[in-house]
C-alpha cells in the first residue's frame, strides 16, 4: 500500500532537522483512505444537490398551485372597493 507524506505549513522549517524531530507534525495518509474519503464527500455532495433540487421543484410547484388557488377565489363582495366617495 502506498503512503503519502506531507508537511503542514508550520512544519516547513523542519526540513533541515534530524529525523526524530522531522516526524513531529508530519502526517502520513494512505492513498486508499484518501480515495475513499474523497469518494464519500463526492457522494454526500451529490445527494445534497439532489435534495436541494427536489425541494426547489416542490417550492415552485406549491407557488404555482397557490397562484391558481388565489385566481379561483371570488372577491368577497363584487360591489365593494369599486368606487370611492369623497366629500370636501
N, C-alpha and C positions, 0 to 999 in steps of 0.2 A: 504494500500500500504506500503510495506517495504522500509525502508530507511537505507542506509549505511553511517556511519560517519567515515571519515578517517582523519588523521593528515598529514599535509605536513611535509617533512623532517625538515624544520626550526622550526616547532612547537613542537618538541619532549620535549623541556624543559618546556613547558607549562602544563605538566601533573599535577604538584603539585599546580597550581594556582587556585584561586577561580573560580567559574563557569562563571561569567561575563567576566573574562579575557581569559578563555579557548576557548570560542567561536570565538575569534578573530583569523582568519587564518584557521579555521576548515571549511571544505566544506561538505555539505550533498548532496547525489546523489540518485535518485530513481533507484531501480533495473530495472524497466521497461524502464526508459530512457537510462540506461546503456546498456541494452539488445538491444534496438532499434539502438543506436549509433554503437554498435559492429556489428550488422547485416548490417547496411548501409555501414560500412567500408568493410565488407566482400564482399558485392555485388559490391562495387566500385573496389576492388582488382580483383575480378573475371572478371569484364568487361574489366579492364585494361589488364589483362593477355590474354584475348581472342583477343583484338585488336592487341596486340603485336604479337600473334601467327599468326593472319591473315596477318599482314604486313611482317612478316618473310617469310611466304609461298609465298606471292606475289613477294618479292625480289628474292627468289630462282627461281621462275618461269621466271621472267624477265631476270635473269642471264643465264638460260638455253636457252631462246629464243635468247639472244644476241650472245651466242657462236654458235648456229645453223646458225644465220644470217651471222656471220663472216666466217663460213666454206663454205657457199654457194656463197660468193662473189669471183669472179675470181681475179687473180693477175692483176694489171694494164697492164703489158706487159710481156708475157712469157719469153722473152729473157733478160730482164733487171735483174741485180743482180745475174746472174748465174755464171759469171766469173769476175776475177779481173786482169787487165793488169798492170804489174809493170815493169818499166824500171829503171835500175841503171846506 
